[in-house]
Amino acid sequence: MVHLSVAIARFAETLFWGIAQAAGLALIGGALAIAALLIGWRLMHRRR
């Protein structure tokens, strides 16, 4: 039974880090997309 609980704990840890990594990448990607949109918007308005 001890081996099973260790396996479950390792699986939960791996799952948690996978979700955390995906969330971090999504946040970074979203921030970069917003920054790119703001830069593009400012450049368009500066040309007029």
C-alpha distances in whole Angstrom, upper triangle without the diagonal:
4,5,5,6,9,10,11,12,14,15,17,18,20,21,23,25,26,27,29,30,32,33,35,36,37,39,41,42,43,45,47,48,49,51,52,54,55,57,58,60,61,63,64,66,67,69,71
4,5,5,6,9,10,11,12,14,15,17,18,20,21,23,24,26,27,29,30,31,33,35,36,37,39,40,42,43,45,46,48,49,51,52,54,55,57,58,60,61,63,64,66,68,70
4,6,5,6,9,10,11,12,14,15,17,18,20,21,22,24,26,27,29,30,31,33,35,36,37,39,40,42,43,45,46,48,49,51,52,54,55,57,58,60,61,63,64,66,68
4,5,5,6,9,10,10,12,14,15,16,18,20,21,22,24,26,27,28,30,31,33,34,36,37,39,40,42,43,45,46,48,49,51,52,53,55,57,58,59,61,63,64,66
4,5,5,6,9,10,10,12,14,15,16,18,20,21,22,24,26,27,28,30,31,33,34,36,37,39,40,42,43,45,46,48,49,51,52,53,55,57,58,60,61,63,65
4,5,5,6,9,10,10,12,14,15,16,18,20,21,22,24,26,27,28,30,31,33,34,36,37,39,40,42,43,45,46,48,49,51,52,54,55,57,58,60,61,64
4,5,5,6,9,10,11,12,14,15,16,18,20,21,22,24,26,27,28,30,31,33,34,36,37,39,40,42,43,45,46,48,49,51,52,54,55,57,58,60,62
4,5,5,6,9,10,10,12,14,15,16,18,20,21,22,24,26,27,28,30,31,33,34,36,37,39,40,42,43,45,46,47,49,51,52,53,55,57,58,60
4,5,5,6,9,10,10,12,14,15,16,18,20,21,22,24,26,27,28,30,31,33,34,36,37,39,40,42,43,45,46,48,49,51,52,54,55,57,59
4,5,5,6,9,10,11,12,14,15,16,18,20,21,22,24,26,27,28,30,31,33,34,36,37,39,40,42,43,45,46,48,49,51,52,54,55,58
4,5,5,6,9,10,10,12,14,15,16,18,20,21,22,24,26,27,28,30,31,33,34,36,37,39,40,42,43,45,46,48,49,51,52,54,56
4,5,5,6,9,10,10,12,14,15,16,18,20,21,22,24,25,27,28,30,31,33,34,36,37,39,40,42,43,45,46,48,49,51,53,55
4,5,5,6,9,10,10,12,14,15,16,18,20,21,22,24,25,27,28,30,31,33,34,36,37,39,40,42,43,45,46,48,49,51,53
4,5,5,6,9,10,10,12,14,15,16,18,20,21,22,24,26,27,28,30,31,33,34,36,37,39,40,42,43,45,46,48,49,52
4,6,5,6,9,10,11,12,14,15,16,18,20,21,22,24,26,27,28,30,31,33,35,36,37,39,41,42,43,45,46,48,50
4,5,5,6,9,10,10,12,14,15,16,18,20,21,22,24,25,27,28,30,31,33,34,36,37,39,40,42,43,45,47,49
4,5,5,6,8,10,10,12,14,15,16,18,20,21,22,24,25,27,28,30,31,33,34,36,37,39,40,42,43,45,47
4,5,5,6,9,10,11,12,14,15,16,18,20,21,22,24,26,27,28,30,31,33,34,36,37,39,41,42,44,46
4,5,5,6,8,10,10,12,14,15,16,18,20,21,22,24,25,27,28,30,31,33,34,36,37,39,40,42,44
4,6,5,6,9,10,10,12,14,15,16,18,20,21,22,24,26,27,28,30,31,33,34,36,38,39,41,43
4,5,5,6,9,10,11,12,14,15,16,18,20,21,22,24,26,27,28,30,32,33,34,36,37,39,41
4,5,5,6,9,10,10,12,14,15,16,18,20,21,22,24,26,27,28,30,31,33,34,36,38,40
4,5,5,6,9,10,10,12,14,15,16,18,20,21,22,24,26,27,29,30,31,33,34,36,38
4,5,5,6,8,10,11,12,14,15,16,18,20,21,22,24,26,27,29,30,32,33,35,37
4,5,5,6,8,10,10,12,14,15,16,18,20,21,22,24,26,27,28,30,31,33,35
4,6,5,6,8,10,10,12,14,15,16,18,20,21,22,24,26,27,28,30,32,34
4,5,5,6,9,10,11,12,14,15,16,18,20,21,23,24,26,27,28,31,33
4,5,5,6,9,10,11,12,14,15,16,18,20,21,22,24,26,27,29,31
4,5,5,6,9,10,10,12,14,15,16,18,20,21,22,24,26,27,29
4,5,5,6,9,10,11,12,14,15,16,18,20,21,23,24,26,28
4,5,5,6,9,10,11,12,14,15,17,18,20,21,22,25,27
4,5,5,6,9,10,10,12,14,15,16,18,20,21,23,25
4,5,5,6,9,10,10,12,14,15,16,18,20,21,24
4,5,5,6,9,10,10,12,14,15,17,18,20,22
4,5,5,6,9,10,11,12,14,15,16,19,21
4,6,5,6,9,10,11,12,14,15,17,19
4,5,5,6,9,10,11,12,14,16,17
4,5,5,6,9,10,11,12,15,16
4,5,5,6,9,10,11,13,15
4,6,5,6,9,10,11,13
4,6,5,6,9,10,12
4,5,5,6,9,11
4,5,5,6,9
4,6,6,7
4,6,6
4,6
4
